[in-house]
Amino acid sequence: MSAPVQCPVHPDVHLIEDHRAGDLVCPACGLVVGDRLVDVGTEWRSFSNERSGNDPSRVGAPENPLLSGGDLSTTIAVGFGGSDSDNSLANAQRKSMNNTDRQMTAAMSLIREMSERIHLPRNIQENASRIFKDVLDSRALRGKNNEAQAAACLYIACRKDGVPRTFKEICAVSRVSKKEIGRCFKIIIRNLETNLEQITSADFMSRFCGNLYLPNSIQAAATRIAKRAVDMDLVAGRTPISIAAAAIYMASQASSEKRSAKEIGDVAGAAEITVRQTYKLLYPKADELFPEDFRFVTPIDALPNS
């Protein structure tokens, strides 16, 4: 580890950096302790009244291992209202990229756009991009729609990170069909031999209850109801989403924070009739599903039977 830079005569004095000359100077005796320092600050000044959308930075993005060359090549960016010559240069630069990098760059842009629409964090975006890179290298989805591949990779990344999203949610933020995303998903799982944990209704409880503004007590009760229903084999053939929605409906109806089947269905992405039909399967065993410490506002015998 290198020794700290200090004045040999006045080692306890705080050194002053001369940005203009690039020197590190001792204020006590004027000795130049270091020279040719690199200024790590920005190369421009920003003012509060500036409204320009142009990026004044003349440096590129950080190194990206997903692109050949680490993304250290020159990228020509054209802002809104760019001239014809600027656009021509940008098009020429894009054409100079190899096909793999062009696909990878387009996919990363799509993944970032879709992730931002459903408020997914950066680590999931990066994981989805890595999965796409593996798919691209395997050539398993050659000829398939690039956006469908990106959407399928984002779906897999969400499941791997323990924050699963439904196909319907991913489809809503993309411009491809659910069937096409599902087809790409199956091919990726088969070719990359990716192991995904089984989705359960508990994976969706926190998000659904949060979007319905339900308290933690109802979320805990709904999670227990859903788990017990699966353990008792009451909801065979039903999806985790419909089970979660029906459990939330049952727990909310027994509390003071009642939500209709339609409200819950809209949040969960399930039809109202699906929520009610799944609830009907739970209703006969309601007294066995609720937690023992649940505070009933509406007793079980007064719950709606559909």
Backbone hydrogen bonds, N-H to C=O, Kabsch-Sander energy under -0.5 kcal/mol:
donor,donor_aa,acceptor,acceptor_aa,energy
7,C,10,H,-0.6
13,V,10,H,-1.4
16,I,25,V,-3.0
18,D,16,I,-0.6
18,D,23,D,-3.3
19,H,17,E,-1.0
22,G,18,D,-2.2
23,D,18,D,-1.3
24,L,34,G,-3.2
25,V,16,I,-3.3
25,V,23,D,-0.5
26,C,31,L,-2.5
30,G,26,C,-2.3
33,V,24,L,-2.4
33,V,31,L,-1.0
34,G,24,L,-1.5
37,L,22,G,-2.6
39,D,37,L,-0.5
40,V,38,V,-0.7
50,E,47,F,-1.7
64,N,70,G,-2.3
67,L,64,N,-1.6
70,G,67,L,-2.0
71,D,68,S,-0.6
72,L,69,G,-1.1
77,A,75,T,-0.7
79,G,77,A,-0.5
82,G,79,G,-1.4
87,N,83,S,-2.2
88,S,84,D,-2.3
89,L,85,S,-2.2
90,A,86,D,-2.3
91,N,87,N,-2.4
92,A,88,S,-2.4
93,Q,89,L,-2.3
94,R,90,A,-2.1
95,K,91,N,-2.1
96,S,92,A,-1.2
97,M,93,Q,-0.6
97,M,94,R,-0.9
102,R,98,N,-2.2
103,Q,99,N,-2.3
104,M,100,T,-2.6
105,T,101,D,-2.8
106,A,102,R,-2.1
107,A,103,Q,-2.5
108,M,104,M,-2.5
109,S,105,T,-1.8
110,L,106,A,-2.1
111,I,107,A,-2.9
112,R,108,M,-2.2
113,E,109,S,-2.1
114,M,110,L,-2.7
115,S,111,I,-2.5
116,E,112,R,-2.1
117,R,113,E,-1.3
118,I,114,M,-1.2
119,H,116,E,-0.7
120,L,115,S,-2.7
124,I,121,P,-0.6
125,Q,121,P,-1.4
126,E,122,R,-2.6
127,N,123,N,-2.0
128,A,124,I,-2.5
129,S,125,Q,-2.1
130,R,126,E,-2.1
131,I,127,N,-2.2
132,F,128,A,-2.2
133,K,129,S,-2.1
134,D,130,R,-2.1
135,V,131,I,-2.2
136,L,132,F,-2.8
137,D,133,K,-2.4
138,S,134,D,-1.8
139,R,135,V,-1.1
140,A,135,V,-0.9
142,R,139,R,-1.0
144,K,141,L,-2.3
149,Q,145,N,-2.0
150,A,146,N,-2.2
151,A,147,E,-2.5
152,A,148,A,-2.2
153,C,149,Q,-2.3
154,L,150,A,-2.1
155,Y,151,A,-2.1
156,I,152,A,-2.2
157,A,153,C,-2.4
158,C,154,L,-2.2
159,R,155,Y,-1.8
160,K,156,I,-2.5
161,D,157,A,-1.9
162,G,159,R,-1.1
163,V,158,C,-2.4
170,I,166,T,-2.2
171,C,167,F,-2.8
172,A,168,K,-1.7
173,V,169,E,-0.8
173,V,170,I,-0.7
174,S,171,C,-1.2
181,I,177,S,-2.0
182,G,178,K,-2.5
183,R,179,K,-2.0
184,C,180,E,-2.0
185,F,181,I,-2.5
186,K,182,G,-2.1
187,I,183,R,-1.7
188,I,184,C,-2.4
189,I,185,F,-2.4
190,R,186,K,-2.0
191,N,187,I,-2.6
192,L,188,I,-2.7
193,E,189,I,-0.7
194,T,189,I,-0.8
196,L,194,T,-0.6
203,D,200,T,-1.2
204,F,201,S,-1.4
205,M,201,S,-0.9
206,S,202,A,-0.6
208,F,204,F,-2.7
209,C,205,M,-2.9
210,G,206,S,-2.0
211,N,207,R,-2.4
212,L,208,F,-1.3
213,Y,210,G,-1.2
214,L,209,C,-2.7
218,I,215,P,-0.6
219,Q,215,P,-1.8
220,A,216,N,-2.8
221,A,217,S,-1.8
222,A,218,I,-2.9
223,T,219,Q,-2.3
224,R,220,A,-2.0
225,I,221,A,-2.7
226,A,222,A,-2.5
227,K,223,T,-2.1
228,R,224,R,-2.7
229,A,225,I,-2.2
230,V,226,A,-1.9
231,D,227,K,-2.5
232,M,228,R,-2.3
233,D,230,V,-1.3
234,L,229,A,-2.8
235,V,229,A,-0.6
238,R,235,V,-2.0
243,I,239,T,-2.2
244,A,240,P,-2.5
245,A,241,I,-2.5
246,A,242,S,-2.3
247,A,243,I,-2.4
248,I,244,A,-2.3
249,Y,245,A,-2.2
250,M,246,A,-2.3
251,A,247,A,-2.5
252,S,248,I,-2.6
253,Q,249,Y,-2.0
254,A,250,M,-1.2
255,S,252,S,-1.2
258,K,256,S,-1.1
264,I,260,S,-2.1
265,G,261,A,-2.5
266,D,262,K,-2.4
267,V,263,E,-1.6
268,A,264,I,-2.7
269,G,265,G,-1.6
270,A,265,G,-2.0
275,V,271,A,-1.9
276,R,272,E,-2.3
277,Q,273,I,-2.4
278,T,274,T,-2.2
279,Y,275,V,-2.2
280,K,276,R,-2.0
281,L,277,Q,-0.9
281,L,278,T,-0.5
282,L,278,T,-1.0
282,L,279,Y,-0.6
283,Y,279,Y,-2.4
285,K,282,L,-1.5
286,A,283,Y,-1.8
288,E,285,K,-1.6
289,L,285,K,-0.9
289,L,286,A,-0.9
290,F,286,A,-1.5
294,F,291,P,-1.4
296,F,294,F,-0.9
297,V,254,A,-2.9
298,T,254,A,-1.7
302,A,299,P,-1.5
303,L,300,I,-1.4
